[in-house]
């Protein structure tokens, strides 16, 4: 039981922060299928940072660990500007732009990692090795039956995510900028008439999606494999999109959706271990979260409502 | 009163061209501070363009704008707002999933500090909105969601947006086009109150009664040119109308006594459920003869739309019978009814009547495309569409810039309606159903369509006219049926009913 909670949480929270990124982009009216590519590129930047630091600077391991998240966030944000530029400035089709960015990220990061590794270590590997992430338990609380799992073996980044989620919740729902973001996703004409620059609001919103996806990608890199490689592209970005849609493009319901996915995944894994079945069946069992997505889709799609201007290119002249 | 006589706005020799058209041609106007100034003209006369320049949406090609005695250049709506100009557009610019307050404060949000953090002060905003509502006697809940509000409430939100930004010059672009008579009345009341509070108001409209009711002065535009500016009090509506259209117009429609033929449409005990599953039409019976205009009168929302949709086959009947040319058509689908000779001019021109992103020729062929010569097997015959469209453009006087290939979206409302009517009437059926055929159209187009209704009747067709405009019903009907609360409370020859009587049945006073 403890393991289900521990693993579930460490999967659900990165999913959440990526989902929040998606919410910013889509509530501003820009369809964002690029989350997968953004999290991958973010993780790549973080991994590159760790590799370079370890090779040339040799900082303290913990400091490197924390700074790698900053690097990942910046990398994700930078890469997301490509999506923003294509969709907002060049009025490209937002779905195509997102898909292209995913494909480009996959190809680009693998290739660049090999180049860097060849130059530094002389071996053409497409992996950046990371240090193992530390884990902490809260002394008294971890002994509570069942709920103790929430306080056992926590990655530090889980706390970072919770803090970021709270901050971005505040930005979206309480700040002026957040009010502008959600207005852009419903009626950009109204925003324009209010003297606000729609393109700028959307640019910032999309780069926030890159920023947060980068952080989420780095979390996955530490928790799943302790390295950054093209194996990071296993669909977490798409799952985050699904969570955002089930969450009706709102942050708190999206958190609930992420927790369901996370726990379904870790529960399926424990079930496989418990039944001691072969690895072929394991793979099948690991599809449970995705099957859950399909089932939830049936129930939720009717009630949910996408932002009204989602995916529309804003044309000032059109009335 | 020297200070009120000061001109707050002066437009000097304004010219604005768009590709292929001169929207404003050397227009010079001045508006005094604190007056209600009307801008009158038909659709496409250049009223909205002129005011859009004052609001910074376009810049004039030539000419000067002077505000409060100083020449200004207004490059964007934001700059116009900074100069205390506000505009209520014909199509509201509101965020549908936001509250009234959030919409009003958007862009000028009041904030509060919580330590180092600033957040939007929704409560304070709502409080100010509430004060403004009280001051101008506007009924509105600051916490209500826009999507839950009706048209007139949304319009009040737009007005409050201007007041919240402390605009002094308020421009209203066709503000009553979508309002019921009662709502119009209270809007005009509000406009008066704003004037009394010292605001300067420009009212763009083509409705003469409104100008008569509130405006002090009125400018008439026709085809981009300023025709005249006059004092409203000393000018008759007939003269204003004449100046607007550019020639004398005859409001009365000449029509001969009707020659009734056989029964074409026979509705018995019809019941229809609306979109919300509520029974909107209850046990309605009537019949329409060849050569008869049967007009369904009633206040909007009393089941007219559902009745018309059921007759056209767009909504299923939940009870009763529809007999068309002696045959039971209750369960026939839309295509069958159309092929059998039922023409339908729907209320919702853009949603139901036309595919706006199609070319005109495709819309004109929309009820014939599946049959030769428009289709040969599975293939559409483009040439035939074009030939047919040219023919209808000629016969029905549809004015378009690029012939059959004109994008339907780019056409004016009046010409879009002409296109629908051409398509439907040319099917040559026995029954024509008109639903709100002149809604939103200017006087010229309205008269043309009413004459068309009479012409169809004289050609021996049965005409069912559904309209919430009493003038239209009285002008066209041979027989009037009044729909109140889903029931036909009165059916009588038009000649036997006075205007007041029809009104009383419509309001449910008499039944």
Interface residues (C-beta under 8 A of the other chain):
Chain A: X170 X174 X175 X176 X178 X179 X180 X182 X183 X186 X187 X189 X190 X191 X192 X193 X194 X195 X196 X308 X319
Chain B: X76 X77 X78 X81 X89 X91 X93 X94 X95 X96 X97 X98 X102 X103 X106 X107 X108 X109 X111 X117 X118 X119 X120
